[in-house]
Amino acid sequence: MIFYLTLYFFPFILALCNEKISQNLNNKLIFLFLITLFYLIGFRFEVGGDWQGYLYISQEYAEYTFSNFNYRENNIGIFILNKIFVFLRLDHFGLNFFSALIFTFSVYFFLKKEKNFWLGICILIPILIIVLIIGYIKQGIAFSFFLIALDYWKKNNRNKFLLFLAFGIIFHKSLIVFTFLYFIPPTGRIQINFTQFAVLIIAFILSIYLNIFNKFIYYINQSGDSFYSSGAQIRLFINLLPVAAFFIFFRFFYRLIEFRMNLIFSILSIGLIFFVRDYSTIVDRYVMYLSIIQLTVFLRISEITNDIRLNTLFYISVLILYFAILLFWLLFADNRYSWLPYKVIL
């Protein structure tokens, strides 16, 4: 438990001192922290909710060849990486290294121009870093590519958005749902040309080929005790906090480049309320992706009103909120013991 609290403490202090740190020193601290984060994620040992599951998958995939692997039913990205890392004799640990590398890069890529970088790290730590990235490799890698894709989406670079979204999809098929963002620019009118229509058709064909619709039906039919995510409702509730802030300060967010993203993610988060009780596992998959709204909304919290003192209060409140979330998870989460104690291979 002390390890995770310490992991939060460092960016927490830097977030409080953000405006007093020189840019040169801040850049060095960011580099040092990301290197440390890479080490902690990549060199973990027997830590995370699916550790044993991924050991089994690595052993199973090692027996397949490129000619007899079932690409429709299984995970293409993990299979390819597994082949590479078995050849390099890194096995399952190679997947951890890759997951750590792509995630730390995606965090830097998404937050590098944010003046509240350390606040962003504090937001990421309790759920997205500890639970998702350390706990679940496949969706963690998909989330990392999605984070990069969304940064390109904000820049209205649709081709790179689609490229990195595709990288994410081969690691977790659930991400294909967000292909619709390709047709929605961050600003301006929504228009569909021939190229976009072709992308839509290809996405639909891939959904059929990869049995994604059947996967949805399977999770829906199996919902209950065998497929139940105990943390889904809490994580969805946490997502609803920035959603509420988005609508309360709607006029402020309306003029930001992330407005359409925030609006879409807010509507989707509200919609999931009606399904989370009966279909918690599949809902939890999308709650993780939609958690990005915590970043896009709360990173603007220090400039949300014209009152500096009120903005400072909001800023500190967010830092305390995520510390409380982390502490609550460490003390009361049903499967917290899969993360405790934290161990490394070196």
N, C-alpha and C positions, 0 to 999 in steps of 0.2 A: 504493500500500500504506500509506503514511504517513497518508493521509486516514482510512482505516478504523480504523487503530490509534488515531488521535487521537479518533475518534468514540467508541471504547470507553473511552479513558482518562478522559474527563471524568466519566461516571457511575460508573466504577470507583473513582475517588478519593472521590466523594460517598458511595458505598456504604460505604466504609471509615470515613468520618467521619459516618455517618448520625445517630448519637445525640448528636453534638456540635453539630449544626446546629439553630438555632431554627426553629420552625414557620413563622414569617413569612418568614424567609430561604429556607427550603426551598420554600415555595410560589412564590416569585419565581424560584428556580432551575429549578423544574419548568416554569413558564411559558416561561422563556427557552429551555430545552432543547427543548420541544415545538415552539416557533416555529422554532428552528434545524432540527429534524428535518423539519418541514413543508417548509422551504426546500430542504433537501438532497435530499428525495425528489421534490418537485414540480418542481424546476428542473434536474434532471439532464439530461444530453444524451449520447445514444449510450452509455448505460450500462445493463447488464442483459442477461440471457440471451435475451429475446424482443424486444429493441428493434426490430430490422428487421421481425420478424413483426407487431408491432402497428402499425408504419407501414403495412404492406401492408393489414392489416385495416381501418385507418382510411380508407385510400383506397378500398378495396372497398366498405365500408359506406356511404360518402358517395354512392355511385352509386345506392343503393336508396332507395325511398320507403317510407312506412309501409304502403302497399297491396301492394307486390310483394316485401317482405322475407320470407324464409323463417324464421318464428319457431320452427318445430319443430327445425330443424337448426342454427341459428346462435345467437349470444349476444344475448339481448334487451337486457340492461342496457347492454352496451357499445354496441349499436346506438343506443339512445335517447340516451345521453350523447354519442356521436359526432355525432349530428344537432344536438344543442344546441351543442356546441363548434365545429362547422363553421360554424354560424350566427353564433357569436361570433368566428369567425376565429381560434380557438385551436388547432383541429385536434387532433393527437396530444398536444400539450402540455397541453390541457385535461384529458385523461384522467389524465395524471400529477398535475395539481393536485388533481383529485377524489380520486385514490388517496391522495395525501399527506394531504389534509384528513380523509377518513373514517378513515384509519389512526391519525393522531395523536389524533383524538377518541376512537377506540375504546381506545387505550392509556390515555389519561387516565381514561376511563369505567371501565375494568376495574381500574386500579391506584390510583385516587384515594384510597381508604380504606386502602391497604396501608401499613404502617409501613416496609416494606422496598421502597419505590418504586424506588429506584436499583438495587437488586439485580434487580428485575424488568426494568428497562431493559437491564442487562448480559446477562440471560438472552435477551432478545429480539434483541439486535443481531446476533450471528454468523449465525444461520440465518433467523429470521423477518423481520428488517428488511432485512439485506443481500441474502440469497438470494431470499426470497419477495417482499417488498414492493417492493424496488428492481428485482428481476428479472422478475417475472411479474404484470402488472397485474390480469388477470381474477381469478385465484385470490387475489391479494393483497387485492382489494376484498372478495371473498367471505369471506376470513378475518377481515377487519375487522368485517364485519357479524356474523359468527359469534361473535366475541369479545364484542360488545355483547349478542347474544342469550344467551350463556352467563351473563353477569352478571345478566340478568333471570331466567334459569332458577334461579340460586342464590337469588334472592328469591322464588321460586315464583310468578312472574308469567308464566304460561304464554302469555297472549295476546300480550304484547310479545316474548316469546321467539320465538313463531311468526312474528310480524310481521318481526322483524329477520332471522330465518332465511330467510324468503321473499325479502327484499331480497338476501341473499347468494346465493340459488339462481338469481336471474335474471342474476347475473354469472358463476356457475360451477355448472353443474348437478350436479356431484359432491356438493355440500353437501346435497342432498335426502335423502341417507342418514341424516342426523342428525335427521330429523323424529321418529324414535322417542323422542328425549328429551322430546318434548312429553307423552308418556304416562307418564313416570317423574318424579315429584316429588322434590325434594332430600331430603325427609324424609316420614315417614308411609307409609301403605299405598298400593300401586299399584292404582288403580281406573280403569276405562274407562267413561265415560258416553256419552250419545248424541252430544254435541258432539265428543268425542275420536274416536269411531267415524267421524263424518262427516269429520273431518280426515284420518283414515287412508284413507278411500275417495278423497277429493280428491287426496291425495298419490300414491296408486296410479294414478289416472287421469292426473295430470300427468306421472308417470314414463313412461307409455305415450305420451302426446301429444308429449312432448319427446324421445322416442326415447332415453331414458336407458339402458334395458336394452340397446338396440342398440349404444349407445356403449361400454358395458362389454364386450360381446361383441367389438366391433371392436378395442378395446385389448388384449383377451386374445388374439385371433387374430393380431394384429400384433406381439405381444411378441417381442423379439429385438433384432437390430441396429438395425432401423428405429425401434423404440420401446424405448429402453433408457436408464434414468436411473442414471448412474454413482454418484450420491451417495445413492441411496435406502437402501442397506444401512448406510452410516455414519450417516445421519440417523435411521434406525430404531434403531440401536444407542444413539444419544444419548438417544432417547426411553425406552429400556429402563433407563437409569440412574435417573430418578425413579420408574419402575415398581418397580425393586428397592428403592429407599428407601421407597416406599409400603408394600410388603409387609413389609419389615424392621421398620418402625415402625407396623405396622398398627393397634395399639391407640391410638396417638396420633391417627392420621388418622380413626379410626372416629368420633370425637366432633366432627369438623368438618363444616360445612355442605357442603363439596365432596366428602364421602366417596363418595357414589354416582357422581359424575362421575369421580373418580379411579379408582374400581373399574372402571367401564365402559371408560374410556380405557386402563386397564392391560390388561384382558382383550383389547381390540381390538388393542393394540400387540403383545401376545404372539402373538395369532393371525396377524398379518401376517408374522411370522418365516417361516411356512411358504409364503408366496407371493412374498416379496420378490425371490428369485433369478430366478424365471421371469417374473414380472409386475411388474418394477421400476417402470415408469412409472405405472401405476394405483395401485400401493401407495404410491408417493411422494406422490401427491395427498393420500392420507389420512394419511400420516405428518405432513404439514404441519399439518393440522387437529389431529391428536392431540398435536402438540408443545405444546399448551396445558397439558398435564400437567406440563411442565417448570416452568411458572409456578405452578400450583396446589400442587405438591409442594415445590419449592425455596424458594418464598416463606415457607414455614413452618419452614425449616431452622434459624432462630435460636432456636426455642422447642421443638425436637423432643425434647429430653431435659431432665432436671432439673439437669444439669451445665452451668453457664454457660460454662466454658472449652471443653468439648466442643462446645457449640453454636456458639461463636465459631470454633472450628476448622472445623466443617462449613461455616459461612458463608463464611469466607475460601477454603476449598477450592472452593466453587461459583464464586466470582469468578475464581479461577485457572483452573478448568476451562473456563469460557467464553472466557477470554482465549486459552487453548491451542487451543480449537476454532476461534476466529477466525484465529489465526496459522497453524494447519494448513491451513485453507481457502485463505488467501491464498498459501501456499507450494505447495500440492500439488493443489488442486481442478482437475479436467480443464478446466473452462470458466471459470476465474477471469479469463481475459483479456477476457471480455465485460464485466467490471466494472472493469477496469484500463486506463488510469488513469481516475480519477473526473473527470468534466467537468460543468460547469453552463452554462446558457445565459446567465446573468447574473453 
